[in-house]
């Protein structure tokens, strides 16, 4: 997280836009960082889903 934005996100609502959802790890990691920096609420928008096989 860029230190210039840490205080500006406190209590804010944020939209996370991702191009493709496969395992969900991108959105999970981004939301963890945002939550640790004070974001109050997050919504994720994804355009495509990929097939995920373990």
C-alpha positions as CSV (number, residue, x, y, z in Angstrom):
1,X,0.0,0.0,0.0
2,X,1.3,3.4,-1.0
3,X,1.8,5.4,2.3
4,X,0.2,8.4,0.6
5,X,-3.2,6.7,0.5
6,X,-3.3,5.0,3.9
7,X,-5.1,7.7,5.7
8,X,-7.4,8.6,2.8
9,X,-9.0,5.1,2.7
10,X,-10.0,5.0,6.4
11,X,-13.8,4.4,6.6
12,X,-14.3,4.4,2.8
13,X,-16.2,2.1,0.5
14,X,-14.1,0.6,-2.4
15,X,-14.9,-1.2,-5.6
16,X,-12.4,-3.8,-6.7
17,X,-12.4,-4.5,-10.4
18,X,-10.7,-7.7,-11.7
19,X,-10.6,-9.1,-15.2
20,X,-11.0,-12.8,-14.5
21,X,-11.9,-14.8,-11.4
22,X,-10.3,-18.2,-11.1
23,X,-9.2,-19.1,-7.6
24,X,-10.2,-15.8,-6.0
25,X,-6.7,-15.2,-4.6
26,X,-6.3,-11.7,-6.3
27,X,-9.5,-10.3,-4.8
28,X,-8.8,-12.0,-1.4
29,X,-5.3,-10.5,-1.1
30,X,-6.4,-7.0,-2.3
31,X,-9.3,-7.0,0.2
32,X,-7.0,-8.0,3.1
33,X,-4.6,-5.1,2.4
34,X,-7.6,-2.7,2.0
35,X,-9.2,-3.9,5.3
36,X,-5.8,-3.5,7.1
37,X,-5.7,0.0,5.9
38,X,-9.1,1.1,7.2
39,X,-11.5,0.4,4.3
40,X,-15.0,0.0,5.7
41,X,-16.7,-1.9,2.8
42,X,-15.6,-3.5,-0.5
43,X,-17.5,-4.8,-3.5
44,X,-15.8,-6.9,-6.2
45,X,-16.7,-6.8,-9.9
46,X,-15.3,-9.5,-12.1
47,X,-15.8,-9.7,-15.9
48,X,-15.0,-13.4,-16.6
49,X,-14.7,-16.6,-14.7
50,X,-12.1,-19.2,-15.4
51,X,-12.2,-22.9,-14.7
52,X,-10.3,-23.8,-11.5
53,X,-9.1,-27.3,-10.9
54,X,-7.2,-28.6,-8.0
